[in-house]
Amino acid sequence: MSLWHGRSKGNKAGYQFFVWILRSFGVMPAYFILRLVVLYYFLFSPTSSRKIFHLYHRRLGFGWFSSVRKLYRNYYLLGQSIIDKVVVMSGIKNKFSYHFDGEENLRQITALQNGGMLISAHIGNWDIAGHLLKRLDTRINIIMFDGEQEQLKEYLNNITGKKSINIIFIKNDLSHIYEISEALKNNELVCMHADRFLPGNKTLTTDFLGSPAKFPAGPFVLASTFKVPVSFVFAVKENDLHYHFFASGIKNYDYSDRSKANQEMLRDFAAEMETKLKAYPEQWFNYYDFWH
């Protein structure tokens, strides 16, 4: 996965333009303009397009033309997810609706008074999921790579506020581990993606879509280190204005053998991720060779 460096595409001017459209005209006109932007990436991003096309055609078994259509829609839904994130987290008026599956599982975790790990993937829109978790009446901590350009990150922070969630950035000095520990001691939820890692990070391997694949060890090691309950969560888009949130039942592992627990946790997560990917194939925003 050395082709991924923790940074997102786009620039501050592009975000500012779409925010102006959203505030002036609403979501649907922004989606219309987005199609022109998506066409550029669809035509002129051969490296990332080749990887996601391989996923559809080789791994999921779609035909050639179907895979091309899904490739375009994947780029389009990625753009929508960024727009939706800005809309929801900055309080811009919208008509989004939501359906929750498994909210009771997350409330059960908070009732245990021991904190909990929510493990997810870049399937659907995690920023929307994090925002929706406000309804749990507990602090949400999202762990992420600090890979955005400084000006862009500052701009996004200003328009979204992020008042309801706490971002914990992964740092080389490992200070983020202490922040995570403190959050769990305070019975807070810690959320982390488990489908991307940077070069040099520790990994675990399990079968995924028919072949061995590497996953970041971090989320699973954290759960077993702090001995907390786990839930796998996803927020996927079912039409332009409707999201479906999923939270699996609580996973309690035998942490007396951490290595075994980590591997079992990974297998469960990979199976859950595979199920969601087959149901919503255009919503895994993965642009490198996951099996390399």
Secondary structure, 3 states (H helix, E strand, C coil): CCCCCCCCCCCHHHHHHHHHHHHHHCHHHHHHHHHHHHHHHHHHCHHHHHHHHHHHHHHCCCCHHHHHHHHHHHHHHHHHHHHHHHHHHHCCCCCCEEEEECHHHHHHHHHCCCCEEEEECCEECHHHHHHHHHHHCCCEEEEEECCCCHHHHHHHHHHHCCCCEEEEEECCCCHHHHHHHHHHHCCCEEEEECCCCCCCCCEEEEEECCEEEEEECHHHHHHHHHCCCEEEEEEEEEECCEEEEEECCCECCCCCCHHHHHHHHHHHHHHHHHHHHHHCHHHECCCCCCCC
